[in-house]
């Protein structure tokens, strides 16, 4: 399989085996295996299968490699001529995973035939 499109943390990610990606924080320890069941599309050697909205039985298996926080961003609010200024910092938590394998599932294999 060449790649899959998964939904994780409210975003869509195009992944292939061996890819490392940062997703919204999930509760898992470093070294744990996680499974993404919301597979929206899979590209195989024979073609692209698109789910409506997801492919039944398809899944992507990944391993957690880090739990961290992103770089700090500054949030600055200002109202002109009102002497109002507020500065806040924010660091978004994320989970870094490495995709190990993509399983097409039974329905996706049946559609190939």
MIDREN-273202 format. One record per residue: x, y, z of N, C-alpha, C, O in turn; residue number from 1. Coordinates in steps of 0.1 Angstrom, whole numbers, m for minus. Example, Ala and Ser with C-alpha at 12.3 -4.5 7.8 and 13.67 -1.06 7.14 Angstrom:
<nodes>
n_c1	n_c2	n_c3	ca_c1	ca_c2	ca_c3	c_c1	c_c2	c_c3	o_c1	o_c2	o_c3	n
132	m57	78	123	m45	78	132	m33	78	142	m33	85	1
128	m22	71	137	m11	71	129	0	79	134	11	80	2
</nodes>
This chain:
<nodes>
n_c1	n_c2	n_c3	ca_c1	ca_c2	ca_c3	c_c1	c_c2	c_c3	o_c1	o_c2	o_c3	n
8	m12	0	0	0	0	9	12	0	19	13	7	1
5	22	m8	13	34	m9	10	44	2	19	48	9	2
m3	47	5	m6	56	15	m20	55	19	m28	48	13	3
m24	62	31	m37	62	36	m40	76	41	m31	84	44	4
m53	80	41	m57	93	46	m65	90	59	m75	83	58	5
m60	95	70	m67	92	83	m72	105	89	m67	116	86	6
m82	104	98	m87	115	106	m83	113	120	m86	103	126	7
m75	123	126	m71	122	139	m70	136	145	m64	145	140	8
m76	138	156	m76	151	163	m83	162	156	m79	173	157	9
m93	159	148	m100	169	140	m93	173	128	m98	182	121	10
m83	166	124	m75	170	112	m74	157	103	m75	146	108	11
m71	159	90	m68	148	81	m54	147	78	m47	158	76	12
m48	135	78	m34	133	76	m32	123	65	m38	112	65	13
m23	125	56	m19	116	46	m7	109	51	4	115	53	14
m7	95	53	4	88	59	8	76	51	0	71	43	15
20	72	52	26	60	46	34	53	56	38	60	66	16
36	40	55	45	33	64	58	40	66	65	43	56	17
63	42	78	75	48	81	74	63	83	84	70	88	18
63	69	81	61	84	83	60	87	97	54	80	105	19
66	99	101	64	104	115	56	116	114	58	125	106	20
45	117	123	37	129	122	33	133	136	33	124	146	21
30	145	138	25	151	150	10	152	150	4	158	141	22
3	146	160	m11	147	160	m15	153	174	m7	155	182	23
m28	157	175	m33	162	188	m30	152	199	m30	140	196	24
m28	156	211	m24	148	222	m34	137	224	m46	139	225	25
m29	124	225	m37	113	229	m31	106	241	m19	107	244	26
m39	100	249	m34	93	261	m28	80	258	m35	70	257	27
m15	80	257	m7	68	254	7	70	258	12	81	257	28
14	60	263	28	61	267	37	59	255	33	54	245	29
49	64	257	60	63	247	62	48	245	65	40	254	30
62	44	232	64	30	229	51	22	227	51	11	222	31
40	28	231	27	21	229	23	21	215	27	30	207	32
15	11	211	9	10	198	m5	16	198	m13	13	207	33
m8	24	188	m21	30	187	m27	27	173	m19	25	164	34
m40	26	173	m47	22	160	m56	33	157	m64	38	165	35
m56	38	144	m65	48	139	m75	40	130	m72	35	120	36
m88	40	134	m99	33	127	m106	42	117	m112	37	108	37
m104	55	118	m111	65	109	m102	67	97	m96	77	96	38
m103	57	88	m95	57	75	m104	62	65	m114	56	62	39
m101	74	59	m109	80	49	m107	75	35	m116	74	26	40
m94	71	32	m90	67	18	m78	58	19	m69	61	28	41
m76	49	10	m64	41	9	m60	40	m6	m68	37	m14	42
m47	42	m8	m42	41	m22	m34	28	m22	m24	26	m14	43
m38	19	m30	m31	6	m32	m25	6	m45	m26	15	m53	44
m18	m5	m48	m12	m6	m61	m22	m7	m72	m19	m3	m84	45
m35	m11	m69	m45	m13	m80	m54	0	m81	m62	0	m90	46
m53	9	m71	m61	21	m73	m65	27	m59	m60	22	m49	47
m72	38	m60	m76	45	m48	m90	41	m43	m99	40	m52	48
m92	38	m30	m105	35	m25	m108	46	m15	m101	50	m6	49
m120	52	m17	m125	63	m8	m137	59	0	m146	53	m6	50
m137	61	13	m148	57	21	m159	67	21	m157	79	16	51
m171	63	26	m182	72	26	m188	72	41	m198	64	42	52
m183	78	50	m172	87	50	m159	79	53	m148	84	50	53
m160	67	59	m148	59	62	m148	46	56	m159	41	52	54
m137	39	55	m136	25	50	m138	16	62	m131	17	72	55
m148	7	60	m150	m3	71	m139	m13	72	m135	m19	61	56
m134	m16	84	m124	m26	86	m110	m21	83	m100	m28	86	57
m108	m9	77	m95	m4	75	m89	2	87	m97	8	95	58
m76	1	89	m70	7	101	m55	10	98	m49	4	89	59
m50	19	106	m36	23	105	m30	21	119	m35	26	129	60
m19	13	119	m12	10	132	0	19	133	8	19	123	61
2	26	144	13	35	146	19	32	160	12	27	169	62
31	37	162	38	36	175	41	50	180	46	58	173	63
38	52	193	41	65	199	56	67	202	62	58	208	64
62	78	197	76	80	199	79	92	208	90	93	214	65
69	101	210	71	112	219	58	118	223	48	118	216	66
58	124	235	47	132	241	53	145	244	62	145	253	67
50	156	238	57	168	240	48	180	238	36	179	236	68
54	192	238	46	204	236	53	212	225	66	212	224	69
46	219	217	51	226	205	58	239	211	57	242	222	70
64	246	201	70	259	205	60	269	210	48	268	206	71
64	278	218	55	288	223	51	298	213	59	303	205	72
38	301	213	33	312	205	28	323	214	23	320	225	73
29	335	209	24	346	217	10	351	212	9	353	200	74
1	353	221	m13	357	217	m13	372	223	m13	374	235	75
m14	381	214	m14	395	218	m28	402	213	m31	401	202	76
m35	407	223	m47	414	221	m46	429	223	m39	433	233	77
m52	437	215	m51	451	217	m63	458	211	m69	454	201	78
m68	468	219	m79	477	214	m73	491	213	m69	497	224	79
m72	496	202	m66	509	200	m73	520	207	m86	520	208	80
m66	530	212	m71	541	220	m78	538	232	m85	547	238	81
m78	526	237	m85	522	249	m76	518	261	m80	513	271	82
m63	518	258	m53	514	268	m55	499	272	m52	496	283	83
m58	491	262	m61	477	265	m51	469	257	m51	469	245	84
m42	461	265	m32	452	259	m31	440	267	m30	441	280	85
m31	428	261	m30	416	269	m20	407	261	m22	405	249	86
m11	401	267	m1	392	261	m2	379	268	m1	378	281	87
m4	368	261	m5	355	267	4	345	259	5	347	246	88
10	336	265	18	326	258	10	312	258	2	310	267	89
12	304	248	6	291	247	15	281	241	22	284	231	90
15	269	246	22	258	240	12	246	239	7	241	248	91
10	242	226	1	231	223	7	218	225	18	215	220	92
0	209	233	5	196	235	3	187	222	m7	189	216	93
12	178	219	11	169	208	17	156	211	24	154	220	94
13	146	203	18	132	203	25	130	190	19	131	179	95
38	125	190	45	122	178	44	107	176	47	99	185	96
39	102	164	38	88	161	45	85	148	47	93	140	97
49	72	147	55	67	135	46	56	130	43	47	137	98
42	57	117	32	48	111	40	35	108	50	35	102	99
35	24	113	41	11	111	35	3	100	42	m2	91	100
22	2	100	15	m6	89	1	m1	86	m5	6	95	101
m4	m3	74	m17	0	70	m24	m12	66	m20	m20	58	102
m36	m14	72	m45	m26	69	m57	m21	61	m64	m12	66	103
m59	m27	49	m70	m22	41	m84	m27	46	m94	m20	44	104
m84	m38	53	m97	m43	57	m104	m52	46	m100	m52	35	105
m115	m59	50	m121	m68	41	m129	m61	30	m128	m64	18	106
m136	m50	33	m144	m43	23	m135	m37	13	m138	m37	1	107
m124	m31	17	m115	m25	7	m109	m35	m3	m107	m32	m14	108
m106	m47	2	m101	m58	m6	m112	m63	m16	m109	m66	m27	109
m124	m63	m11	m135	m68	m20	m138	m58	m31	m141	m62	m42	110
m136	m45	m28	m138	m35	m39	m128	m36	m50	m130	m32	m61	111
m116	m41	m46	m105	m42	m56	m109	m52	m67	m105	m50	m79	112
m116	m63	m64	m119	m73	m73	m129	m69	m84	m132	m77	m93	113
</nodes>
